[in-house]
Amino acid sequence: MPWPFARNLAEKLSAVLASDVPDASSSPSTRFAFKLFRELATADASNVFFSPSSIMLCLAMVQELASGETRQDMAKALEIAGLTPADAQLVIDALKAAFRPRPDVTVRSANSLWGSHHAPVRPELAAKLHDIYDAEWTALDLAAAAAVPRINAWVNDKTHGMIRHILDKLSPLAVLVAINAVYFKGRWTTPFIRAVTQDGPFTTATGQTKQLPMMLQSAKYDYYEDKRLQAVALPYNGGLTMYVVLPAERIDRQQFQRTLTSGWWESWLAELEPTPGTVRLPRFKLDYGAPLEPALKALGMERAFDRNRAEFDGIHGDEQAVWIDRVVHRAVAEVNEEGTVAAAATMVTECLSASRPVRPLRLFQMIVNRPFFVAIRDELTATILFLGWIGDPQ
């Protein structure tokens, strides 16, 4: 039976989507993920794909080196302002736990700090970063020609070759490079059958129609739909899930993206229920990279990027100013019939100078043939590993 169906709770979620819902999630990492998504989506009409957990872990490391208003601003941007040290530690622990070893899936995270001899990190903070973030510390001449290849080699190793480099050069004023890299390789709990994959039309964000390999699967899924969207959960082995949200054809992209908040996300998750149906999803392969400075400044971190106002007292800079010069993120993913392989890396450089009514069981059909929203989440910690808007799958 074709979508949409009439459902009693459709008006409730439609009202959520139609209003400017605040980021009401109790999870700081979820609130940060959706705030950052909305900023990045305004700058790119096609694909947006990133790892909010990677970015948050990397920035949290750097925030440990900040002081004064810079530290406060970063805490607000990261949604950890006002938390006690113990509660802030719980946030970091949850992010790290999302990358715990488990059978049937590979999911890993690694942190590193590369510091100049001219501006060492205070020893007690270096020890804290190692203890809390498992950060590898390497003293390195960042002005030397070998610095960039060495850092890129670390990223290549931690992402199993999916991201071979994250930077082409460093500022001659760079005194610290902070990097987080994540890697995920998972298989669907119920794989798509490659033999039934057929080319089908996909209308991209620019209105172009492409013939893409469309995977097909029929099963019982956690599913929700109303007049504005369809949403389905596609589980992986190992306790991770890909959530796919398909807006209705006549929904304005920018308006829809503005409504994607953590409050919306948790309201929608609560409405998912097991429903039999058919999902047709394109294979997609992405390589997304973006400078994050504009988005982070929009979230309130302007001071950290201002050489005249930034306060990073955790770094000895020979009485010279220390500030964040660049925050670079890159994420790649490949989704096919067997599952998903994805990786992301984030680099920061600093420079010197109630119960619900029972609903009737229905069959649904979800054909993902136009731009859609996607998230990969660890179910135990509710941590979002990857988040994106796929406007052009290839």
N, C-alpha and C positions, 0 to 999 in steps of 0.2 A: 504493500500500500504506500503510495507516495507521500512525502512530507509536504506541508506540515500537518500534524494532527491537532485537533482541539484538545487542550489540556487545561485542567482547572488552575494550575499554578503558573500558567504562561504569563498572565497579567502581572504577577508579582515580579518575575525576573525582567520582564519588559520594562517595568517601572524603574528597576535598578539600573538597567542599561540606558534608559532615557534620561536619567538624572546624573548629576555630577557627584557620584558616590565617593565619599572620603575613603582613604586607604585605611579601612577599619580592621584589617587582619591583626591578630595578636602576635603574628610572627614578624619581627623586624626584617628578616631576610626576604620575606614575601613582599612586604611593603616596599622595600628598596628595589626589588626586581621589577615591579610594575611601574614605579616612578621612573626608573631608568628606561624601561621600554617605551613609555610615552614620549620621553625626550628624544630617543633615538629614532622613533617612528616618524616624528615630525620632519626629520632631516633626510629621510630616505623613503621614496614612494614605492620601491620595489621590495627587496629583501632586507630583513633585519633578523639577525640570529646571533645570540651571545649567551655567555654563561654568567648569570648574575652571581652565582656562588663564587666563581673565580674572581670576579671583579671585587666583590665584597671582602673576600679573604685578603686580597692584595692590598686594598685600601685600608683595611683594618690594621694590617702590619704597619703601614706607613703612618697611620693615625697614632700608633703607639709612640712614634718619634716626635709628634707634634705637641705643642703646648699652647696655653692661653686661648685666645679666641679662635685661632686656627684649629686647635683640637676640638673646641666646642662646635664649630661649623662643620667639621668632618663628621663628628658624632651625629649631628642632626641629619646630615645628608645620608648617613648610613643607617638611620633610624634606631640608633642606640643611645641617643641623648637621654639623660634622666635615669638610665639603668644603673643599678649598683654594680660594682666590679664583679660580684658573683653572678648577677644576671647577664652582664655582658659576656662573661666567660661561657655561660650556657649557650648563648647565641653562636659563639665561635665553635663550641663543642658540637652543636647540632650541624653546623656546616661541615665540620671535619667528619662527623659520623656518617654523613651522606656518602662519603667515599670509602666506607669501611670494606674490608675484604669480605666476599661472599661467594658461594658457589654459583655456577652457571652464568656469571656476568663479570666483566672487567670494568671497574670504575675506580679511578685513582686521581689524587690531587697531590701536587708538590709545590712547595714554596721555596724561594731562594732570594737572598740579598747579596748584591755585589757592591762592595764599598771601596771608595778611593782611599789611598793612604793619606791623602790630604785632609780628609774629613771623616774620621772614624766615628762609629756609633758608640755611645756610652756603654761600657762593659755590662752594667746591670740590665740595660735595655736589650743588648744583643743576647744576653742569657734568657731574658723573658721571651723574646721572639723565637728562640730555639725551643724553649719549654712549651709555650702555648701554641705556636704555629708550626712546629717542627721545621722551622726555616733553616735551610743551609746557608751558612755565611761564608763568603769568599772575598778576601782582600784582593783587589785587582786594579791595575793601572788602567783606568777607563779611557785615558787619552791614547793608549797604545793601539796599534793596528790590530792586534790579536784579540782585543776585548770583545768586539762585536761578534766575530766568528765563534768565540768561546761561549758567549751567552746564547747565541742561536743554537749551538750544538746541544746545550742543556735543554732548551725547549724542544728540539727535535727528538731527543732521547725520551723525555717525559711524556710526549704525545705520540710515541711510537711511530714517528716519521710523518704524522699527518700535518704537523706544522713545522716546516723546516727552518723558518726564520720568523722573527717577530720585529726585528729592526734592521735598518740598513746602515744607520750611523748613530753616533751619540754626540750630544753637544759637547764642545770642548770644556764647558763649565760643569759637566755632569760629575756628581760626587757619590751618587747612590742610585742603583737600579734595583727595583723590587719586582719580582715576577711570581705569578701563580700560573700553573699549568694544570689542566684537567683533561682526563681521557675517559671515554666511555665506549664500551663495545657490548651490545646486548642483543639477544635473540628474542623474537616474539614468542610469547607463550603458545600462541597458535600461529605458525608461519603462514604467510600468503603462499598460494600455490603458483609457482613460476609459470607452469604450463598454461594457466588461464589468463595471464597478463596480456592485455591487448592495447594497442595504441588507441588513444581517444583524445578529444579536444580539451585543451586547457586554455582559458582566457586569462592572460597575464594582467598585471597591474597597469600596464600601458595600453591595454585593449587588444593586444596582439593575440591571435589564436594559434596555438602550437599543438602538434600531435605528439603526445607524450605517452610513455609506457604507463598504463593505469593498472595497478594491482587490484585484485578482487578477493574478497573474503566474506563468508557468511557465517555468523555465530551469534551467541548471546553476549552483548556488551553492556557496560555501564553507559547509559545514553540519556541525553536530554535534548529537547527541541521546543521551540516556540516560533512565533511569526518572524523573529529576527535572526534566528540562528539554529544550527544543529551542532551538537557536541557529543563526542564519543571518546571513551578511554580504551586505548590499545595496550594491554599489559605486556611487559617483558618478563623473562625469567629473572629471579633475583630481587623482586620487590620494587621494580621501577615501572613507570607507566608513561606512555606518550598520550597526551590529551590533544585532540584536534577539534578546533572550533571553526565552523564554516558559516560565515554571515550569509544572510539571504541575498539574492542577486541585486536587489535594488537598494541595499543598505550603503550609505556613503562611507567609504573607507576611513577617511580622517575622523568623521564623527564617531564611528564605531571604535576606532583605536583610542580616542579620548576617553571612552567609557570603560576601557579595560583597566580596572583598578583591582587592588587586592581584595577590597570589599566585594566587588563583582565576582571575582574568582571564587571566593569561599562560598558566596551565595549560590553560585552555579554548581559547585562541587556537591553541595548538599542536596541538589535536585537530581543528580544522576541516579538511575535505577536500572537494574538488569532488564534488557529488552532485546529480543531477537531481531536481527536485521542483516543488511548487506552494506558493506563499506567498499567504495572504490576510491583508492588513494594513489596519486602519482608517485612513482619513484622520484626522489629528488636528491640532488647533490649541491651543497652550498660551500662557498668559501667567502666568509664575511669578515671584513676588517674595518675598524673605524677608530679615529681619535676620539677620546672620551672627554676631552677638556670642555667643549661647549656644553655638553649635557651635565657634567658635574658642576660647572659654574652655575647653570640654571637651577640645580638642586641646592645651591647655597654655599658652594666651596670656593668662591672667588678668591678669598684671602690666601688660600693655600698656593694659588698660582701667581700671586703678586710678590715680586722680589722685594718690594719695599714694606710689605706688611706681614708676610708669612713668618710663622714662628715654629721652628723645628729645633728646639733646644736639645733634643736627643742626639743631635749630630754636632760634633765639634767642627766648626768651619773656620778656624783661625780668625775669629772676629768678623768674618764675612757672612753675608746673608745666604740662607739656604731656602729654596722654594721648589715646588713641583714644576717641572718644565713640561713633561708630557705624560699622558696616560694613554697607552695604546692597547687595544684589544683585538684579538683575531679568533674566529671560531670557524670550524669546518665540520661538515656532517654529510653522511651518506645514508639514505634510507632505502632499503630494498625489501624483497620478499622475505629474506631470512631475518632481518632485524635492522639495527642501526649502529653505525660507528660514528662517533663524534669526539671532537677535541676542541679545547679553547685555551688561550693563553692571554694573560693580562700583564702589562708591564707599566710600572711607574718609574719615571726618572726624576731625580731631584738635582738642582743645580746650585752651584756656589756662586757668587756675587748674589520548637513544639512538634508532636508526631504528625506525619503526613497521611492523608487519605490514600487508600489503596486505589491504584489506577488500573484500568483495563489493559491487558497485555496486547500489544500490537506489533506488527512487523514494520520496520522502517527501511528506507533506502537512502544512503548518504553518498552522493557522488561529488567528490572534491575536485571540481573542474574549474575553480577560480581561486583567487587569493584567500589564504586561510591563516589562522593563528595556531601555533603549536607550542606545547610545553612538555618537557621531560622532567618528571618529579620522582624523588625517592619517597616511597609511601611511609616508611617508618618514621622519618624525621620531618616529612612534608617539605623538604628542601627542594627548590627548583634548580635543577642542574643546568638546563638550557631553556631558552625562551625565544620565540621569534614570530615573525610575520613573513609568510612565504608568498611573495607576489610573482615570482618566476622560478619554478622549481629547477630549471637548468640554465 
